[in-house]
Amino acid sequence: MLVHTLFSKVNGQWRFGWNVVFQYLFNKYVLEGLWLTVFVTIMSMLIGFVLGMILAVMRMSSNRLMTGIAWLYTWFFRGTPVYVQLLFWYNIAILYQTITLGIPFSHAWTLLTISSNSVFTVVRAAIVAFGLNEAAYFSEIARGGLLSIDEGQLEAAKAIGMTRGQSLRYIIVPQAMRVILPPSGNEVISMLKTTSIASAIGLPELLYQTDNIAARTFQVMPMLIVASLWYLAVTTVLSIGQFYLERHYAKGALRTVPPTPLQRIRADFSRAFGGRLRSAR
């Protein structure tokens, strides 16, 4: 019944409007919205990953000031909705009309003054809001990955003369990536879908563009299907990339890395046809 509903017609028209879906699937504005969605996702995740890793290292520091700053950051950004943060950065010019570069509390030594509205455009406000929010969540993922590594490895690295930075870079982080990658992949996919709420501030991303076309053509459901198909397509690509990254970092822990989908298909074919050939003989 579900399949019949998907591909049935009512009064000579597709119930789900497939003709409209394929008409607008590669529409210029839809593709522009898709590109902006991917761009905002990539930039936000870069900010989130870099800042989140720094926060994770700060949380594990013996310095109480660094630990406290990292904890306050995580507490604030995880405790407030990302939608509120998005609106805050979009309207930041209400609090700070200009952004000044110079010596604090000294108007005589001002090097540069820029209008906040020119800095925090719709795209930049979305990237900053999503990136700072993601950093709070990724910091906990990274901290969990770093804590999963036995402390004896850090002590062994110190014993052979490696600094703390070298130990993290060459020993701890590569091993922690096996723990960090699975939830990080989920965060990337979640960020891709979270960008849709930026349509509330006028960001012309994928959902915003499909909503505009739906408002103009009155084809609401077909345009929602168009958006869903593109989200599914990008999510699929990201999932494949996550699989190969996890496979790469599993090389040091497993004797045999998991086979790729293509290798599994080949193995299934060889078992199936190989067994038939043997039975025929």
N, C-alpha and C positions, 0 to 999 in steps of 0.2 A: 504493500500500500504506500509506503514511503517513496519507493522508486517511481511508482505510478503517479504519485502527487507531484514529484519533481519534474516529470516529463509529460504531464498531461496538459490539455488545452481546455479553456473555458470560453465558449462563444467564439471559437476559432483563434483565440489568443493563448500563448503560453502562460500557464498559471504563474510561473516564476519569471516570466519576461526574458527568456534566454536570448531572444533576438536583440533586445535592448542591451543585455549584458555584453554580448559579443560586439555590439556596435560601439560601446563606450569603454571596452576593456583596455584598448590601447589609445584612448583619447589623449590628446596633447596635454590637457590640464590634469588628467588623472596621472599620467606619467610624471609630470612636474611635481605633483603632490607626493608621489611615491619616492622620487629622488630626494625631496626635502625631508620626508620621514626617515629615510635611510641615513641621510647626512646628519640630522639632529641626533639620531640614535648613536651613530659612530662617535660623534664629538662628545656627547654626554657620557658615553661609556669610557672614553679615553680619560676624561676628567675624573670620573668616578673611580676607575682602576688606579690611576696614579695617586690621587689624593687618598683613596681608601687604603692603599698599601702603606703610605706614609703614616696614616692614622693608626694602622695596625701595629707598625713598628713602635710608634709613640706609646701605644697602650701597653706594650711589653717592656718599655723602658723602666729602669730603676729610678729615673728622675720623676718625682711626684708632680712637678709642674707640667711636664710633657704628658704624663698619664692623665692628669686632671683636664687639660685642654682637650685631649682626644676624647675623653669620656663625655665632657660637656657638649662637644660637637655632635657626637653620636646620639646623645640624649635628646638634643634639640631637634635635629633633622629627622630622627625616627619618630619623634613624638608629635610632630605637626604634619598634617596631610600635604602631599605633594601638590595638590591643587591650590592650597593656600599659599604655598611657597611660590608657585608659578605666578599667581596674581600679585604677590608681594614684589617680585623682581620686575614684573611688567609695569608696576606702578611706583617703582623706587624713586622716580623723579619728584614725587610728592614730598618725600623726606629730604632728598638731596637733589637740588636743581642742577648743580654742577659737580664735576669731579675734578679736583685740583691735585696736581703733582708738584710737590715742593717740600719745604721744611714745615712740619706741623706748628700751628699757632703763630706763624710768621708770614704776614701778607707780603712782606718785602721780598721774600725769597720764593716766589711762585714761578715755577718753570712752565707749567702748562695747565690750562683750564678748558674743560670740555663739557658741553651740555650732556646731562644724563640721558635725555631722550635720544640723542644721536648715538650714544654708546649702547644703551639697552634697547635695541630694536626688538621686534617681535621674535626673530630667530635667535638673537643672542640671549634674550631674557629666558627663552625656553631652554636653551643649552645650559645656561648657568643654573637655572632652577633644577633641571633634571640631573645635571652633573653633580652638584653639591648634595642633592638628596641621595643619589646612588652611592656616593662616597661613604656615607654613613652605614649603608647596608653592606657594601663590599668590604669595609674595614673589619666587620665581624666575621665575614667569610674568610678573609685573608688571615685574620688572627687565629681562627679555628684551624686553618691549614698549617700555620706556623707552629701552633702548639701541638699538632699531631706528630711532629718530628721529635725524636728522643733527644734530650738535652746532652747526652753523651757525645753526640755528633758535633755539637757546638764546642764542647770541651776538647774534643780531639782536634778540631780545626785550630783552636787556640794553641794547642800543644805543638803543632807543626809551624807556628808562627804566623798564622793568618789573622788579619784584623776582623773585627765584628762585621764590617761591611763586606769584606771578601767572603766571610763565612756564609752570610745571608745570600750573596749573589751566586756563589758557586756550589754550595752544599744544601743549605736549608730551603731556599725558594724553589729550586728545581724539583726537590722531592715533595714539597708542599703543594706543588701545582697539581698533583694527582688528586688531592683532596679539594683544592680550590676550584678546579675547572668545572665539575658538574653543576654546582650551584651557580657559578659565574655564567655558564651558558644559559641557565634559566633566567638570570637577571638580564642578560642581553635581549632575550626573547620578550621578557616582560617589559623592558624599556621600549622596544619596538611598538608594542601595543599601548603603552602609557602615553606615547607622543600624541595619541588621538585626542587627549584632553586639552592639548594646546590649541585646538580649534576654538576654545572659549576665548582666547585672547587674539584671535584672528590669524593664527599661523596657517598659511595655505598648504597644510600637509594633506595626506591622502584622504582622510575622512572629511576634511573641510571642503576639498574639491568635489568629492562625490556628493556631498550634501548640497553644494551650490548647483550642480547639474540636476539633482533631484528636485530642487525647488523651482528650477526653470522648466523642467520637462514633466514634472509630476510623476516621475517614475522612481518612487521611493525604494521599493523592495529590490528592483534590479540594480540600483546604484549601491545599495548596501551589500548585495552579492558581489559586485565588482570590487568593492573595498575588501570584503572578506577573502576573495580569491587572491588578491595581491598580498594581503597579510599572511595567508597560508603559504604562498609561494616563497616569500622572503624568509618566513619561519623555517620552512623546509631546508632552504639553503644554509641557514645558520645552524640548524641541527646537524646537517652533514659535516659542516666545518667543525662543530664541537666534537663529533665522533672521531675525526681524524686527529684533532689536537689531543684528545684523551688517549688515543691509540699511540701517539708519539711519546707522550710522557709516561706511558705504561711500560715502555721498553726496559727500563731499569729495574722494574719490580716483578715483571712476569717473564717466565722463560719463553713463552710463545705469546705474542701480541694477538689481540682479537682479530679474526679475519675481517676483511672489508666485505661489504655487500656483494661486490662482483666476485670475490673469492668464494663466498658462500654459494652463490649461484653456480659457479663452475664446479664446486665440490658436489653439490646436489645432482647436477647433470652427470658428472662422472660416476657417482654412485648408482644413479638410475640406469644409465645406458651401459655402464660397465657390468652391472649385475645381469642385465638382459643378455649381453654378449656372452658372458660366462655360462649362463643357463642354456643359451642356444648351442654352445659348443658341447 
